Amino acid sequence: MTTTTAERFRAAVDARDLAALDDLFTDDIRFYSPVKFSPFEGKAMVLGLFGVLLRTFEDFRYVGEYDGTAQTSADGGEAPSAVLLFRAVAGGKEIHGIDLLHFDERGRIKEFTVMVRPQSAVQALGEAVFAGLAAAGLVPAPPAV
């Protein structure tokens, strides 16, 4: 049986293995986040974001998976896709969420959308992620108050 990209992705996240994630992403990957209107773009930025996410989430675990096809945001075409359901804690808030992965013709992840609930968890996650991105030098630090 062949291991799917979604299974390899789950294993890489479980192992906190950024090198394995690097092999799974296209160079022009787009990451649509619930805490930012425009997508994070490009492999370097998305890998940096994953480094922050893997440090931010506590008790992160995938609890389900669905496979199929879906229309992508980038080009509007149908692409093989997987939905991964997860649970985690961030900023002391319990999070329920999904990762929607779209794959290119070689099976690499070309588009990644995250949706989470409840809103209070989205706010806690956004604050923690942006602080981590700023600390990593991936986004400008917020101005001092």
C-alpha positions as CSV (number, residue, x, y, z in Angstrom):
1,M,0.0,0.0,0.0
2,T,1.3,3.4,-1.0
3,T,1.5,6.1,1.7
4,T,-0.5,9.2,0.7
5,T,0.8,12.8,1.0
6,A,-1.8,13.4,3.7
7,E,-0.5,10.4,5.7
8,R,3.1,11.6,5.3
9,F,2.0,15.1,6.3
10,R,0.3,13.8,9.5
11,A,3.4,11.8,10.4
12,A,5.7,14.8,9.8
13,V,3.5,17.0,12.1
14,D,3.3,14.3,14.7
15,A,7.2,14.0,14.7
16,R,7.6,17.8,14.5
17,D,9.8,17.2,11.4
18,L,10.2,20.4,9.4
19,A,12.5,18.7,6.9
20,A,9.8,16.1,6.1
21,L,7.3,19.0,5.6
22,D,9.8,20.7,3.2
23,D,9.6,17.7,0.9
24,L,5.8,17.8,0.9
25,F,5.3,21.5,-0.1
26,T,5.4,23.0,-3.5
27,D,7.8,26.0,-3.9
28,D,4.8,28.3,-4.4
29,I,2.5,26.9,-1.7
30,R,-0.2,29.2,-0.3
31,F,-1.3,28.9,3.3
32,Y,-4.7,30.4,4.2
33,S,-4.9,31.1,7.9
34,P,-7.9,31.9,10.1
35,V,-5.9,34.7,11.6
36,K,-4.8,36.6,8.5
37,F,-6.8,37.8,5.5
38,S,-4.2,37.2,2.7
39,P,-2.4,33.9,2.4
40,F,1.1,33.2,3.6
41,E,3.0,32.4,0.3
42,G,6.1,30.5,-0.6
43,K,7.8,27.5,0.9
44,A,10.2,29.4,3.1
45,M,7.4,31.5,4.7
46,V,5.1,28.5,5.2
47,L,7.9,26.4,6.7
48,G,8.7,29.2,9.1
49,L,5.0,29.4,10.0
50,F,4.9,25.7,10.7
51,G,7.9,26.1,13.0
52,V,5.9,28.6,15.0
53,L,2.7,26.5,14.9
54,L,4.5,23.4,16.1
55,R,5.8,25.4,19.1
56,T,2.5,27.1,19.7
57,F,0.0,24.2,19.8
58,E,-0.2,22.0,22.9
59,D,-1.7,18.5,22.8
60,F,-2.1,18.7,19.0
61,R,-3.6,15.6,17.4
62,Y,-5.4,14.6,14.3
63,V,-8.7,12.9,14.9
64,G,-10.0,12.1,11.4
65,E,-9.5,12.4,7.6
66,Y,-11.6,12.7,4.5
67,D,-10.3,12.4,0.9
68,G,-11.7,13.8,-2.3
69,T,-11.4,16.7,-4.7
70,A,-12.1,20.4,-4.2
71,Q,-11.9,23.7,-6.0
72,T,-8.7,25.5,-5.2
73,S,-8.5,29.2,-4.4
74,A,-5.5,29.9,-6.6
75,D,-6.7,28.8,-10.0
76,G,-10.3,27.7,-9.4
77,G,-9.6,24.2,-10.8
78,E,-10.4,20.9,-9.2
79,A,-7.6,19.3,-7.3
80,P,-7.1,16.1,-5.3
81,S,-7.7,17.1,-1.6
82,A,-7.8,15.9,1.9
83,V,-9.5,17.3,5.0
84,L,-7.7,16.5,8.3
85,L,-9.7,17.1,11.5
86,F,-7.7,18.1,14.6
87,R,-7.9,19.1,18.2
88,A,-5.4,21.2,20.1
89,V,-4.8,23.8,22.8
90,A,-3.3,27.2,22.2
91,G,-3.2,30.1,24.6
92,G,-5.1,28.0,27.1
93,K,-8.1,27.6,24.7
94,E,-9.3,24.3,23.3
95,I,-9.4,24.4,19.5
96,H,-11.3,22.3,17.1
97,G,-10.2,22.6,13.5
98,I,-9.6,21.3,10.0
99,D,-6.7,21.4,7.6
100,L,-7.8,21.4,4.0
101,L,-4.9,20.3,1.7
102,H,-4.9,20.6,-2.1
103,F,-2.3,18.6,-4.0
104,D,-0.5,19.2,-7.3
105,E,-0.1,16.7,-10.1
106,R,3.0,15.3,-8.3
107,G,1.1,14.8,-5.0
108,R,2.8,17.8,-3.2
109,I,0.7,20.2,-1.1
110,K,0.1,23.4,-3.2
111,E,-2.6,25.0,-1.1
112,F,-3.4,24.7,2.6
113,T,-6.4,26.2,4.4
114,V,-7.0,26.1,8.1
115,M,-10.3,26.6,9.8
116,V,-10.7,26.7,13.6
117,R,-13.4,27.3,16.2
118,P,-14.4,28.8,18.6
119,Q,-13.7,32.5,17.9
120,S,-12.0,32.9,21.3
121,A,-9.6,30.2,20.3
122,V,-8.9,31.9,16.9
123,Q,-8.1,35.1,18.8
124,A,-5.7,33.3,21.2
125,L,-4.1,31.4,18.3
126,G,-3.7,34.6,16.3
127,E,-1.9,36.4,19.1
128,A,0.4,33.4,19.8
129,V,1.2,32.8,16.1
130,F,2.0,36.5,15.3
131,A,4.2,36.8,18.4
132,G,6.0,33.7,17.3
133,L,6.4,34.9,13.7
134,A,7.7,38.3,15.0
135,A,10.2,36.6,17.3
136,A,11.4,34.4,14.4
137,G,11.8,37.6,12.2
138,L,9.2,36.4,9.7
139,V,6.9,39.4,10.1
140,P,7.6,42.9,11.6
141,A,7.2,43.2,15.3
142,P,4.1,45.2,16.4
143,P,4.9,48.8,17.4
144,A,5.6,49.4,21.1
145,V,2.7,50.9,22.9
